């Protein structure tokens, strides 16, 4: 069969072929979605002991440990691979000749695979679409963030600013390498011109990339959530409020703790991360008793915690793309209090699916928490509205139809 008959063979490119983060979660879920509708999905990744089994893994690219201590010759070779991976192009060429895909869908490819793969896709005549999971196309450091502040200094392709500020792990070497990679593929090789369409999960990301000077074709296509995987709330409410996700600086958790410490409610922080010990020490030092650290929770445990809570909070201070934690909360009929930043306000509509507050504003966040605690009927109503929004706009079927349209446009434009 072929794409003209409604069936496609799709090459999914992501450096990891296991659940390692948000991009892998989406890649694996959309692969499953496509396979359920009888398309063939072919993975292309690097070799890794955690990878899922696949008959295509013989084409996978060798892995590189960028944190390992090596001699000078090996370090230079590794740096060269970050800039341009000859191996990735060679392996990609081989899998294309064998699988004969109709289209390639690319996710997280930097460093291990490198943007050189786009040049091979163009050479082999395979149309490509890219889902953007971060801001790497305009920011060598991925996050549009420097230290604890949001940063747009690389606007207009001034990637040298990343080296000036040592944006990658405060390392001049790593920052220089990322800067060179950006100039090489944006200016010298024009690698991204080989992509038919870039997919932005949030309208905010799309508009931010345009404002920063990225001018390739882009379309807004939000992620999705499988409603059948999330049971509707039925356990008794324990009166808690919940944050779930990574415990890191950019998530605004210090602001959250300061906001709840004078409110008679239990805040559960679900997850782990580099800020965990500092947050625990803050609570110990200041005698804050109403914050509970649950640590990492498996899917069923996390679902139970969220379902038994009153509402969820996402107090981020950085440009969130389209947080899956909000969609997961909505699917469980939980409204969200979210910071007015990034893609969060595209989901959290004031007095409809939750409330928004000014990022870093402790007083504003405290008022919003107290308001929901004092208005349980409104909180429940917003939770039902949130679930309805997911059913209508973020279901698997809605996503599939929109993604299929993007695929068909890319193939037609070949």
C-alpha positions in Angstrom: 0.0 0.0 0.0 1.0 3.7 -0.2 0.1 7.1 1.1 -2.4 7.5 -1.8 -4.4 4.7 -0.3 -4.3 6.2 3.2 -1.4 4.2 4.6 2.1 5.4 5.2 5.5 4.2 6.2 6.9 6.8 8.6 10.4 7.1 9.8 10.5 8.4 13.4 13.8 9.9 14.3 14.7 10.5 18.0 18.1 10.0 19.6 16.6 7.8 22.3 14.2 4.9 21.8 12.9 4.7 25.3 11.1 6.9 27.8 13.8 9.4 28.7 11.8 12.7 28.8 9.0 14.7 27.3 10.1 14.4 23.7 10.4 10.6 24.0 7.0 10.4 25.7 5.4 12.2 22.8 7.4 10.3 20.2 6.4 6.9 21.7 2.8 7.9 22.1 2.4 9.3 18.6 4.1 6.1 17.2 1.6 4.0 19.0 -1.2 6.2 17.7 -0.1 5.8 14.1 0.4 2.0 14.5 -3.1 1.6 15.9 -4.3 3.2 12.7 -2.3 0.7 10.6 0.6 2.9 9.5 4.1 1.4 9.8 6.4 3.3 12.1 10.2 2.8 11.7 12.4 4.0 14.5 15.9 5.6 14.0 17.9 6.3 17.1 21.2 5.7 18.9 22.2 2.4 20.5 21.3 2.5 24.2 20.9 -0.3 26.8 17.4 1.0 27.7 16.1 1.0 24.1 13.0 -0.9 23.2 13.3 -3.9 21.0 13.1 -3.2 17.3 14.0 -5.1 14.1 15.5 -1.8 12.9 18.0 -1.4 15.6 20.8 -2.7 13.4 20.7 0.7 11.7 21.0 2.6 15.0 23.9 5.0 15.5 26.6 4.3 18.1 26.2 6.2 21.4 28.6 8.8 22.8 29.0 9.7 26.5 29.6 13.4 26.4 30.3 13.5 30.1 33.1 10.9 30.1 36.7 12.0 30.6 38.7 11.3 27.4 42.0 12.2 25.8 42.3 15.1 23.5 41.9 13.1 20.3 38.7 11.5 21.4 37.3 14.8 22.7 38.0 16.4 19.2 36.3 13.4 17.5 33.3 13.7 19.8 33.1 17.5 19.2 33.1 16.8 15.5 30.2 14.4 15.8 28.2 17.1 17.6 28.7 19.4 14.7 28.2 16.9 11.9 27.7 13.1 12.2 29.0 11.2 9.2 27.9 8.0 10.9 24.3 9.2 11.4 24.1 10.2 7.7 25.5 6.8 6.6 23.1 4.8 8.8 20.2 6.9 7.9 20.9 6.4 4.2 21.0 2.6 4.8 17.7 2.5 6.7 16.0 4.7 4.0 17.1 2.4 1.2 15.8 -0.6 3.1 12.6 0.8 4.6 11.6 3.2 1.8 9.7 5.6 4.1 7.1 8.0 2.8 8.0 10.6 5.3 10.3 11.3 8.3 9.1 12.7 11.6 12.0 14.1 13.6 12.0 14.9 17.4 15.1 15.2 19.6 18.2 14.8 17.4 20.9 17.2 18.7 24.4 16.1 19.6 24.0 12.3 19.2 22.6 12.5 15.6 23.3 16.1 14.6 21.4 18.2 12.1 23.4 16.6 9.3 20.5 14.0 9.1 18.4 16.7 7.3 20.9 16.8 4.5 20.6 13.1 4.0 16.8 13.2 4.0 16.9 15.8 1.3 19.4 13.8 -0.7 17.2 10.7 -0.5 14.1 12.6 -1.4 12.3 11.9 1.9 10.0 14.8 3.1 10.6 15.8 6.7 8.6 17.3 9.5 10.0 18.3 12.9 8.2 18.6 16.2 10.0 21.3 18.3 10.1 20.3 21.9 12.3 23.3 23.0 13.9 26.5 21.7 17.1 25.0 20.3 16.5 26.4 16.8 17.0 29.9 18.1 18.9 29.3 21.4 22.1 27.1 21.5 21.2 26.4 25.2 17.7 25.1 24.3 15.7 27.0 27.0 15.9 30.7 26.3 17.3 30.9 29.8 20.5 32.1 31.4 21.1 31.3 35.0 17.8 31.9 36.8 16.5 34.4 34.3 14.8 34.1 30.9 17.1 35.3 28.1 16.6 36.2 24.4 20.1 37.6 23.7 20.5 35.3 20.6 17.7 37.1 18.8 18.3 37.5 15.1 20.8 34.6 15.0 23.4 36.2 17.3 24.4 32.8 18.5 27.8 34.0 19.7 26.0 35.4 22.8 25.7 31.8 24.1 29.5 31.6 24.2 29.8 35.1 25.7 27.5 34.1 28.5 28.7 30.5 28.8 25.1 29.4 28.6 25.7 25.6 28.5 26.5 24.5 32.0 28.7 27.5 32.5 31.2 25.9 30.2 33.0 28.0 27.6 34.0 24.8 25.7 30.4 23.4 25.5 29.0 26.8 24.8 31.4 27.4 21.9 30.6 24.0 20.5 26.9 24.7 20.6 27.5 28.1 19.0 29.5 26.6 16.2 26.8 24.0 15.6 24.1 26.7 15.2 26.2 28.8 12.8 27.2 25.7 10.8 23.6 24.4 10.2 21.8 27.7 10.0 24.2 29.8 8.0 26.7 27.6 6.2 24.9 24.3 5.3 21.3 25.7 5.6 20.3 22.2 6.9 16.9 23.2 8.1 15.8 24.3 4.6 15.4 20.5 4.0 12.4 20.4 6.4 8.9 20.7 5.0 7.2 21.8 8.2 8.1 22.6 11.8 5.5 21.7 14.4 5.1 23.9 17.4 3.1 22.3 20.3 2.2 25.8 21.6 1.3 29.0 19.8 3.7 30.7 22.2 6.7 28.7 20.9 5.7 29.3 17.3 5.5 33.1 17.8 8.6 33.2 20.0 10.7 31.5 17.3 9.4 33.9 14.7 10.2 36.9 16.9 13.7 35.5 17.4 14.2 35.3 13.6 13.4 31.7 12.6 11.5 32.0 9.3 10.9 28.4 8.2 7.3 27.1 7.7 5.7 26.4 11.1 2.3 25.1 12.3 0.8 24.9 15.8 -0.2 21.4 16.7 -0.7 20.7 20.4 0.2 17.4 22.0 -2.6 15.0 23.1 -3.6 12.8 25.9 -5.3 9.4 25.9 -8.4 9.8 27.9 -8.8 6.1 28.3 -5.5 6.0 30.2 -6.8 8.4 32.8 -9.7 7.3 35.1 -12.2 9.9 36.1 -11.9 11.1 39.8 -13.7 8.8 42.2 -11.4 8.4 45.3 -12.3 10.6 48.3 -10.7 14.0 48.2 -7.9 14.3 50.8 -8.0 18.1 50.7 -4.5 18.5 49.3 -3.2 20.6 46.4 -0.5 19.2 44.1 2.5 20.0 42.0 3.9 17.2 39.9 6.9 17.4 37.7 10.6 18.1 37.9 11.9 19.8 41.1 14.2 22.4 39.5 14.8 26.1 39.7 12.8 27.2 36.6 9.6 25.6 37.9 9.1 28.3 40.5 8.8 26.0 43.5 10.3 28.4 46.0 7.6 30.9 45.1 5.0 28.1 45.6 6.3 27.1 49.0 6.4 30.7 50.1 2.8 31.1 48.9 1.3 28.1 50.8 3.3 28.3 54.1 0.7 30.5 55.7 -2.3 28.7 54.3 -4.0 25.7 56.1 -3.6 23.2 53.3 -1.3 20.4 52.5 0.9 20.9 49.4 2.3 17.7 47.8 5.4 18.1 45.7 5.5 14.9 43.5 8.7 14.2 41.7 12.5 14.6 42.0 15.1 16.9 40.7 18.2 19.0 41.4 16.4 21.4 43.7 14.9 18.7 46.0 17.4 18.9 48.8 17.4 22.7 48.8 13.6 22.8 49.0 13.6 20.3 51.9 16.2 22.4 53.7 14.1 25.5 53.2 11.1 23.8 54.8 13.1 22.5 57.7 14.9 25.9 58.3 11.7 27.9 58.2 9.5 25.4 60.0 7.1 24.9 57.1 5.0 21.8 58.0 2.4 21.7 55.3 4.7 20.7 52.4 5.0 17.0 51.7 7.7 15.6 49.4 6.4 12.3 47.9 9.4 11.6 45.7 9.1 9.8 42.4 5.7 8.2 41.9 4.8 5.5 39.4 2.0 6.2 36.9 -0.8 4.6 39.0 0.5 6.2 42.2 0.7 9.6 40.6 -2.8 9.3 39.1 -4.2 8.4 42.6 -2.5 11.4 44.2 -3.8 13.8 41.6 -7.3 12.4 41.5 -7.6 12.8 45.3 -6.4 16.4 45.3 -8.4 19.6 45.1 -6.5 21.1 42.2 -3.0 21.3 40.7 -0.4 24.1 40.5 2.3 24.9 37.9 4.2 28.0 39.1 6.9 28.0 36.3 9.2 30.9 35.7 10.4 29.9 32.3 8.8 29.8 28.8 7.0 26.5 29.2 6.0 25.0 25.8 2.8 23.0 26.3 3.1 21.3 29.7 1.7 17.7 29.6 1.2 18.0 33.4 -1.6 20.4 32.7 -3.3 18.2 30.2 -3.0 15.2 32.6 -4.6 17.2 35.4 -7.4 18.4 33.1 -8.1 14.9 32.0 -8.6 14.0 35.7 -11.0 16.9 36.1 -8.6 19.0 38.1 -8.3 22.7 37.4 -4.9 24.2 37.4 -3.4 27.4 38.9 -0.7 28.3 36.4 1.8 31.1 35.9 1.1 33.5 33.0 4.1 32.6 31.0 5.0 30.6 27.9 2.2 28.2 26.7 0.5 27.9 30.1 -2.2 30.5 29.4 -3.2 28.7 26.2 -4.5 25.9 28.5 -5.3 27.6 31.8 -8.2 30.0 31.1 -9.1 32.2 34.0 -12.4 31.1 35.7 -12.9 28.4 33.0 -10.2 25.7 33.5 -8.3 27.3 36.4 -6.6 30.6 37.4 -3.4 32.3 36.3 -1.0 34.4 38.3 2.0 36.7 37.7 5.2 34.6 37.7 7.3 34.9 40.9 4.5 36.9 42.6 4.0 35.2 45.9 1.1 37.4 47.0 -0.8 36.8 43.7 -0.3 33.1 43.9 -1.4 33.0 47.5 -4.6 34.9 46.6 -5.5 32.4 43.8 -4.9 29.4 46.0 -7.0 30.8 48.8 -9.8 31.7 46.3 -10.1 28.2 45.0 -10.0 26.7 48.5 -12.8 29.0 49.5 -14.9 28.2 46.4 -15.1 24.4 46.1 -18.2 24.4 43.8 -16.4 26.7 41.4 -13.3 24.6 41.6 -15.3 21.4 40.8 -17.0 23.2 37.9 -13.7 24.4 36.4 -12.4 20.8 36.7 -15.3 19.6 34.6 -14.7 22.3 32.1 -11.0 21.3 31.9 -12.0 17.7 31.2 -14.4 18.9 28.4 -11.6 20.9 26.8 -9.3 17.9 26.7 -12.1 15.8 25.1 -12.8 18.4 22.4 -9.3 19.7 21.6 -6.6 17.4 22.9 -7.8 13.9 22.3 -5.9 11.2 20.4 -8.3 11.3 17.5 -8.2 15.1 17.1 -4.4 15.0 17.2 -4.2 12.1 14.7 -6.4 13.9 12.1 -4.4 17.2 12.4 -1.0 15.3 12.3 -2.1 13.4 9.2 -2.9 16.6 7.5 0.6 17.9 8.2 2.1 14.7 6.8 0.0 14.8 3.7 1.0 18.4 3.1 4.7 17.5 3.5 4.4 14.6 1.1 2.4 16.7 -1.5 5.1 19.3 -1.4 7.9 16.8 -2.1 
